[in-house]
Amino acid sequence: LTEFVPGRKWPSNNSDHDREMRHNGYRRNKVVTTVKFMFDVSRSSREILQYNAARPFHVIGGISDKEVEFLRNAKGASAKVSLVYMWVNEFITREHMHGSMGSVAPPIISRLMQFTSDGHLWYNAARKMAYIPFPFPHVQLTTA
């Protein structure tokens, strides 16, 4: 995690063309990657660690040492996402209760909570689709 700097360019979607990733030491062998893709072999733990280390997630306002500790200690499939989801909901509730959102009506605040809840719901649905394998024979019959 790194601090977001206003005005800084967003990272490229293609990691081969991302200067920040190359600057952070991430190199990818295209031949090996292509062969792994052809044989449906996923990246090793070391490759995933290198990729994630070379592309830090930018956080507006930075992140405290205590928050980093909480995120590191979060165990489970979606524990980190759930923890951040709870932090966002707590922030919205706390700011509304202290009056720092101005004269925003409660239905608008509840809509904010609903949108964060929908985002969390669909994240979990996408995670399930990505991690639960589809039956191989069905895939072979339905694809040309």
Steps between C-alpha positions, in 0.01 A plus 500: 500500500626844413355847537301636207652818354252731324593564138701179468418281200300183566689177435457335162262204466774313315781422744749462211472874431488619861816698575435497875497119504826480303649763730400286803682200353218299342612315186290252308627241255246504217588151374459339842178692559357389164588135563342516846187654348480230231524220759273679750769523767455784745778714639706373791481662844835669434378646169180628662702660780734670250206628295317640804817658642570676171149644477402651837144610563471879538300619802360853532636651820746217560463212742601479866728236649207366705287460186784313328525272804125430493513419127800270545327312782174455307466130415259337261387516142352850503593626847699800377218614272246457781721696738530794259126480430430534874745792524321684217157440657627612839647815342171588326299443820744690722519801266122516469450475878751783561329720242803538275296404191288812529124479469491176301171318550505153661366331182809620313727360773315168489552496122876539558487202735299307241757569227789385718299190591428430131869537419591252772228260388612503136866473598415176680294377205790567261743333742282188508480490121878535474587234758232234457594293196239449233454134399762422234273285275238776492760757395624269222150442366391865504813654343580454136 
